């Protein structure tokens, strides 16, 4: 993974010193709340419902074991002993003391981490496929390109005060696991017949109050022009995006208002001033960054050891379930990627304790090359596990409560922190998630349902990505009371779609019963091999609505 050079480290260290001075002046009353606000948000510091919250950047979801240990230290020493992994692969600490944040940032800098641009109207953390670099269906490893975007966008002088926050996602695989169609900009890397990398550029996607699926504005951009083209695109947004209404300030509103052809024309016009300029990528600059992502040394795994694992899979039902749901294909024979579930009954999805962070860091050192990934679905991944060590790893994960064989099922739901923490939320999300997990915990039932994405957001900001859940749940406010709106048919991936609202909202207590009814309709209507999404797309909303509101 990428390691800071002296320039990176100097920039981050200087930012810590700068923010420490800003915090001191604020606490001494020499900076007002209004003056301090843009300074703190550029360093990932929010003021939540009950306490400050620090959002720590995990660029494109990659963590070294020693970095995860440091996150565990921060959760233990400065917070309440746990952290929350988000859908954008960052880590949030929800209870730090305001005056402690500069010390926390200094500790992060000591392990090449920071909280820069995890908030504010700037270019946020770029995300990608959690299996980047090891996926069997990958055409291009997106990680070097994500790092180039990180270097370009961090401290970019033009883009510190955009009309609104700006999010980029990148994939290089046949199957989109980065949800590029619902980001402000989505990038699909592919290779032409000469083996040269090209970029498909999508713009205008996003969720929130006005969800939209992005549209292609350039299908075959040569790789060397990636940064100059992005520069032109963000410039157009910065110039023409609305600043009079924050609810209409995202780039998706601009693309919709102008039309994708006119928006693309303006980008091309701006790009004419930048094309072949100083920011044009060279083979040397690409290779310099790509060298940080070279494959680790992988020892051969004997064929008889692989056969033993497959035999155990057939003989041991619990291990077999773990293999089916939590173990994923790898480009190298004899290796697998393993998802560590952060979805446990009685716990908030995405939460992990300081002790667990330390223990997972130990596993990363012991079973992989000391690296791990954070996923969009709020789980963790060990990406290079030899197959002859899978049984041993499984036992260790069982002890940690992270071997739940439910990845990709209804129980693997996505959930934002909601009203338990967030000052913007209309309703609590976590109790709804826990009630659903308790209601539908029978593994045989979950496996019979097949793949099913259930996403929960506490407000229209859609941090839980409810719009693209096969079943989406949105917390709404009705005269000061918490209610929940259900939508069906959303999806991310290659065939992305936005869910349709089922009808009037429900009380919190009613939500598990509503989900139960929806699942019964699906089970009764599905044909052989159909998933929930397949069935919904075939029969539509009406049969579900009729049963729920009967």
N, C-alpha and C positions, 0 to 999 in steps of 0.2 A: 504494500500500500504506500501512498505518497508520504514522504518524510519532508519536513520543513528544511529549507536551506537558510542561510544566515539572513537573507532579506525577509523571508516569511517570519522568522522568529523575532527579528527586530520590530517589524510592523506590529505584531501581536503584543510584544512587551511594551511598546510605546503606547498602544491603545489602553493597556491596563493602567499605566501611569497616568495617562490623561483622564481616564474615568475615575480613578481614585481622587484626583484633584476635584473633579466635578462633584463627586459624592460628598467630599469634605465641605465644599462650598454650599451644597444644598442643605446638608445637616446643620450647618452653621447659620442658615437663613440668608445667605448671600445670593442664592439662586431661588427663584420662585418655582412653584409647581409647574407653571406654564413654560418657564425656561428649561426646567429639568426634564420635562416629558420627552422632547425629541432626542435628548442625550441618552436617557436610559433605554429607550426602545431600540436604539441602534446597537445597544449592548445586550439585548435579549431580556431586559428587566421589565416585567409587567407589574401592575398593582391589581391583584385579583380580589375576589369577594372578601376574603378574610386575611390575606397576607400577600407579600410580594411573591412573584414567581419568576424563576430564572430559567430561560429556555437555552439549552446548550446545543451548539451545532454539531451534527455528526455528518460531515460531507458525504453525499451519495451513500449513506448508510454503512460506511466501513469503519470498524473499530479495531485497534490493536488491543491485545489482552491487557497491557499495562495501562492503556487509556480507560478501559472498563473498570480496572481496579481503582483508578483515580476517581471515577464517577461514584463508585461505591464509597470511597473515602469521604467525598463531599456530601453524599446522602447521609452518612453516619455522623459526620462532624458538624455539619452546618444545617441539616434539615431534620426530618423525623424518621430517618432510617430507610427511606425508599424513594424511588423515582418513577417517572411515568414516560414510557416510550410512545411517541406520537405517530400519526399516519405519515408524517413527513420525515420520519426516522430520527428526529431529534429526541433529546431527553429533557423533561421538565422536572424541576425541583420546586415544590409548591409551598414550602414553608421557610425559606431562608430569612434571616434578619437583614434588613436593608443595609445596615452598616457593614455587614460581613461580605457583601457581594464583591467589592474589589479584591478581597483576599481570595475568594473563590475563583475569580477570573485569573488571578496570579497563579493559583495552583493548576488551573486548566492550561495556562500558557506553558507550564513546566513540562507538560506532556503533549505539546503541540495541539492544543484544543482552544476553543474560544466560544463566545456567544454572539459574535459580530453578525449583524444582519439577519438575526433570527426573529426580528420584529421590525416594525417600521415600514414605510412606503419605499421599499428598495427591492433589490433582487435577492430573494430568499435562497435557502439551501436547495441546491439542485438534487433531484432524486433519480434513482434508476432501479433496474432489476436486481432483486436480492441475490440472484444467482449469476450476476455478471461475472464473466471470466471463466465460469465452469459449466454453464448451461449447454445442454446437448444441442439445442436449436439455435445457438448463437451464430450470427454472421460476423459481427464486429463487437469486440469488447468495448462497452461504453465508458468504462472507468477513466481512461486517459482523457476522453473528451469531456467528461464531467469535471475533471480536475482543471483542464484548460478553461472551462467556463467559470469555475470557482475563482481562478486566478484573475481572469478578466473582470469579473463582476464585483469582487471584493474591493471596497473603497473606491469604486468607480466614481469619479468626481461629478459626472453628468447625472448619475442615476441614484443619488442619495435621497432625493425628494421627488419620487415619481408620483403621479396622481393617486396610485394605490399600490399595495404590495404586488409582487410579480414573481411567479413560480414557473420553473422550467423542469421538465422531466425528459429523460433520454432512455432509449432502448436500442439494442442492437440484435435482438432475437426475433425469431419468426412469430412467437407469441408475445404480445405486449403485456408484461407484468409490471410496467411502470405507470400505467394509466395516462399515457401521453395525450389522449384525446380530451381529457378534462383538465388540462393545465393551460396557463396563459400562453405558453409556448411548449409544444411537444416536438421532439426530434427523433426520427427513426433513421438509424444508420444502416446502410446496405452497401453491397459491392456490385459494381458493374461487371461486364464481361471481361474487362481487363484486370479485374481484381482491385480496382481503385475504390476507395470509400466515397460514397455519395450520401447526401443528407436530405431526407424528406422533412420539410418544415411545416408544422401545423401552428395556427394561431387562433386565439379567441375562444379557447375552451375554458371551463371553470365551473365551479359549483356555487355555493352561497345562495344569495337571494334570487338571482336570475341564472339558473344553471344552463349551460350551453356545451355542446360538443364542438371541439375545434375543427377548423377547415384547413385543407392544404393550401399554402400560398406559394410553396416552391417544392417541386418533387425531386429534383436531381441536382442539388447544390454541390459543387465540388468541395471536398473536405477542407482545402486550404482557405476557403472563404467563409468558414463557419463563424468566426468571431466578428469579421467585418459585417456580415449579413445580420447577425444578432444585434450588433451596434446600430445598424440602420433601422431595424425593426423597433428596438426599444426607443430610439430617438423619435420615430413617428408617434409612438404611443405617448412619450413624454410631452411632445408638442401639441398633440390633438386630443389626448384623453381628457375627460371632464374633471374639473377640480371644484366645481360648484356643488356637487352632490356626491358624497362618498359611496352611496349605494349604486351610483351609475358611473363609477370612476374606473372600473376594471377594464382591461383591454378588450374583453369580450363584448362590452357595450359599444366600443368604438368600431370593432370589426363588423358588428351587426348594423350599426348606423351607416357606415360607409359602404358596406357590402364588401365581400371578400376580394373581388376583383379590384375595386378602387383602393382598398387598403394595401393589397399587394403592389399595385402600381406606385403608390407613395413610398413603399419600402424600396422598390427598385430604383425610384428616382433618388432617394437619399443614399442608397448603396452606391450609386454612380460616383459619389464623392469620396467613397471609402474603399471601393474595390481596388485590390492590388496595392493598398497603402501599407503603412508600417505594421498594422496588426494582422496582416496576411500570414497565415501559418506556413511554416517551412517544414520540410522533412526532418530537419535537425531538431526543431522545437518539438515536433510531435514525438520523435524517438526519445528525446530527453525525458519527457513526461511518461511515455509508455514504459520506459525502463523500470519505473517504480512498480509496475504491475506485471512483471514477468512471473511466470508460473513458479511456485515453490518446488523444491526437490521432492519428488514423490517416489517412494520405493515401490518396487513391483509387489503385487498381492497375488499369492499363489492361487491357482485355479481350484485346488482342493479346499482352500480356506473359503473361497467364494461359495463353493458347493455346500460347505458346512453351514454357512449363514443361511442359504436358501432352504436347507433341510430344517434348520431351527425355525425358520419362518413358517414352515408348514406344520411343524410339530407343536409349537408354542403359540397359542392363540393370541395372547397379549403381545408378544413380540411381533407376531405377524401383523397385528393391527398397527403397531408402531411403524413397522416397515412400510405398510401400505400408505399411511397418511402423512407421516412425518419425515420419511426418507425419500430423497429425490434423485433423479438421474444426474450423471456427471459425464463430462466430455472424455474423462480418462477411465478406461475399464479398471474395475477394482476399487473405485472410489465413489463416494456418495456425498451429497449435501444433506444435512440434517437440520430440521427446524425444531427449535426448542420452544415449546408452547408457554406463553405468558397468560394463558386463559385458565384460571382455576376457580372452582366454586368458592364463593365467599370473598373473592378478591376482584379488584377493578381490572378489566382487560388492559394489558400493557404495563401494569405495575410490576416492579421488581424490587426486592429488598437489597440493602447494602451487602448483606451477607451473601445473597444469591449472586450479585454482581461479582464479588470476589471469587466465588466458587466457579462461576461460568468462565471467568478469566483463566482460572486454573485448567479448566477443561480445554479451553482454546489452546493453551500452551501444550497440554498433554496429548490432545487428539488431532490437532491441526497444526498449521504453521504459525500459531499465535495470533490469528486474525478471526474476526467474526463479522456478521452483518446484522443490521436492524432492518426489519421488513415493514412495508406499507401496512401490513395486517397486524402490526404491533407485536411481533414475535422476534426471536433471534435465530440466526442460522450459523452453524459451523459448516463451512463450505468444502472442506477437503478431508473427509474422514475415510481412512482405509476400511474396506468392508470387513476385514478380519478383526476390527476393533468395535464394530457396531454393537455387539451384544454387551460388551463391557461398558460402552457409553450409555446404552439404554439403562442399565442398572444404576449408573450414577445419576442419570436424569430422573429416574424414578424416585431416588432419594431426595432430589431437589424439588420434586413436584412439577417438573417440566417435560415429562414424557407423555403427557396426555395425548392419546392417539386420535385427536379430533381436528387436526389441521385441515382446513378446507370444508369443514362441516358447519352446521348451524351453531355449534358450540364455540366455533372459532370467530366469534363476532368482533366487529370493530366498534369502539365506543370512545367518544371524547370525554373529558373530565366533567363536563356539564355543570349544573348548578351547585354541585358540592364544592366547586372551586371557582369557576369562571364567573366574573361579574357581568358578562354579556349574555349568559345563558338564560333562557326562559323557563327551563325545567331541568330537573336532575336526569342524568343519563345512567349513572352507575347502578342505582337500585333497579332500574328496568333491565339492564344487562344481567344482573345477578338473579333476578326473578326468572328470566328466560333460561339461564343456565341451570337453575335448580329444577325447573319444570321439565326440561328436555335434556336429561343427563344419561338416559339409557343408550348405551353405545350401539346396540343392535338397531334401535330405532334411528339413530343419527346416520348410521351407515346405509340403512335402507333408503333414507331420504336422498342420499347422494350429495354432490357438491351444492352448497347453498350459502350465499353471502348475506349476512344480516348486519346492517350498519346502523348505528344510533348516533344522532346529533342532538345536543341540548338547545340549539337555536339555529337560525337561518344561516349563520356563518358556515355551517356544514363541515365543521372540523372532523366529524365522524363519517363524512362522505356518504350520507344516507341516500343521496340522489342516485348513486350507482350501486346500491345494494339490491340484490334480487328482492329482498324485503328491506325497506328503509323505514326508520322510525325517527320522527322529528318532534322534539319538545316544543310546545306552543303555550302561550299565555292566554287564558280566558278570564278576564276580570280578576286578575290576581291569582288564579288557580292554574296548576300545572295539568296540561292535557297533552295527548300524543297523537300525531297524525301519521298514518301508515301509507306507504307508497309501494308499488309492485313493479317489477320488470326492469329495474336499473341494472346496469352491468358496466364493468370496465373491460379492458382487453381489446382485442381486435374488432369486436362487434359491440363497441360501447353504446350504451343507451341510457336515457334518463327515466327514472321511475315515474309512474303515474299515480296520483293521489287516489286512494281507495274511496274516500268519502269523509264524512264528519269525523272529528277526532274522538279519542277515548280517554277515560281516566287511567291513571297508572295501574290500578288494580286489575283493570280489564285487559291490559295489553297481552299477558300470557294466554288468556282465553282466545283472544283474536288471532294470535299466531297459531294456536292449536287448530282453530277453524280453517285458517288458510292452508295449513299443512294437510288437513283432511281432504280439502277440495283437491289439492295437488295429487295426493295418493289415489283418490278416487277417479281422477280424470287422466292420469298419465298413461302413456303407452309404454311398451317395453323400451328400456334404455333411455327414456326421457329424463332429463334433469328438471328441477323446478323451473328454471328459466325457459327451457324448451317448451314445457307445458304451458307456461304463461303466454309465451309468444304465439303458440298455436291457438289457444282458446280465448285469450284476451282477458280483460279485467272483469267483465260482467259476471261470470260464474262465481268468482271470489266475492265480489261485492254483494251479490244476492244472498249468499250463505251467511256472510258476516252480519248483514243488517236485517236478516230475516226476522 
